[in-house]
Structure formats: C-alpha cells, structure tokens
Amino acid sequence: MGGEEFLAGEVLGYGAYLCLRVEDVEAARREGAGRIAALAARLGLRNEFEAAAVPLSRESFALITRRSATAADIADSPVQDAAAMIHVSSARAETVDELSGEVSRVMSGAGHVKAYRGQSRPKNYTSAAMDKWAYARQVAQQPGPAMPNAFFVPLSKTADWWKKGWMERHTYFLPRYDDEGRMLNEGHALATEAGIACLLRRTYRHAVSPAPAGEYDFLTYFECADEAVPIFHQVCAALRDVKRNPEWRFVREGPTWQGRRVPTWEALFA
C-alpha cells in the first residue's frame, strides 16, 4: 500500500544549477564573452531574462549574480561562496551536459564550477483540486526586470522521512484537524499559500530517492519582484515552523543563496 512503485517515475526534463567560484574576474569575463550565448543559441536555449514565450519552453538558461548567502543545516561551500549561478533546463540530458561542460571549460583558468543536477517529475501528491488551488493560479516566469530576485535552496529529507510510506508522507502536505474539526496545523500547502501568486517556484529531484550521501534530494528555486522578497522570507519562516508545518522536522537545508538575474555573461561579473 505504501510502496514507491505507485509514485510517478516519468522524467519530464533535466536541469542543473552551476555554482561559479571566481578567482580571476577578468579572465572569466574574457573567456566566456560570446561563447556561452553562442552555444545556448545553437542548442536552442532561450534566455530566461528576456520576454518569455507563451507557452514557456523547457529549453532555457539563466544567469544570476550573487547578492548574499545564508548558512543552514548542511555546510556547502560551493553554494555558500558562489559568486554567480547558471541555470540550464532541457528535455534532453545531453543539452544540460553540453552547456555545463562549456561553462567548466570557460572557467578552467578563472575559477571553479560545481554542478547540482536534478530531474523534473510529475507531481505525486496533487489532486485535481490541489492542482487548481496551488498551480493554476501560480505566477508564471516573468522577464528579468519584472522579477529580478532569485533564491536557490537545496535540501534533503532525513532517513526517517524516507522510511515512511508514500501515503503517510502525503498527509504532511495538507492541514491536520482534530475530531472536533479544529485545525491542528497548516501543513506544507497552507504554510506556502502567501507565495502562490507572487513567487515563481521550480523543483528538481535527484534521480534516486533518497539521494546518495553528499547530494541533495531536492533543488528548489524561486524568483520574485522586489516587493515580494519579504513574502519569500515569510513563506520560508512558515515552512520552518514545525508547529505550523510538521514536515520540516524531516528536512535538512543547504545554504539559501540569493542572487539577481542578469541578461549576459559579462553582467555576471560586473
């Protein structure tokens, strides 16, 4: 009844976040000038900073320069110290590999790159009603100037979480009530409600669950306008409050990395 075989295993797409540590800014700017944009164009990847196509294509890349980073449960210096981040998404793993490899070659004499990879999968815990409540009214990706703020939050679930059957895990996403109908806690869904209309959110999963030691189960990412930054922090606080959202007793977070979306490779190092 609780077996993993009942959960969707289809892979919808592939993605990676490339964390760049820069030691020679001029070399990084010079070596990447034109090369990344040219390769992205050849691969058919749209720049997420630009006006979005409707419907959005999964084939895309983004350039994000650092603003700050906050340490959390899992120490991870490649994320914590990243001067810039590049996102790449595709229906083909080979496309993600090719852009990631080119960024590594560009940075070989100017710094270091660590890639965090994941997969897009179908939603396992979403009914028709939840899909309409949470996803049909979520904000779509906007051009960079409209929603310039980006947040990368990698995380993993504890061993105790993965020991639970999928039906029990499902219960943590919804509110819980006592026998008199009084709400005991909000659960994941209600704790995040304030962000539905203003926070773009994207999640990649590791290829296996749980992820191997030293890797993350989930790579979560958000974008928002300047006025919605406090709402991002409000949603994070609500999720981390285990009285409101007991699920977070089973979560261990990596650093929260905050950046600013930029249009070009050169702007990463301005």
Secondary structure, DSSP 4 states (H G I P E B T S, - for coil): ---GGGS-----EEEEEEEEEES-HHHHHHHHTTHHHHHHHHHTPEETTSPPPSSPPS-EEEEEEEEEEE--SS--HHHHT-SEEEEEEESSHHHHHHHHHHHHHHTTTTEEEEEEEEEE---SS--HHHIIIIITTSPPP--TTTS-EEEEEEEEE-HHHHHS-HHHHHHTTS-EE-TTS-EEE-HHHHHTGGGTTT-EEEEEE-SSSSPPTTS-SEEEEEEE-GGGHHHHHHHHHHHH-TTT-GGGGGEEE--EEEEEEESSTGGGG-
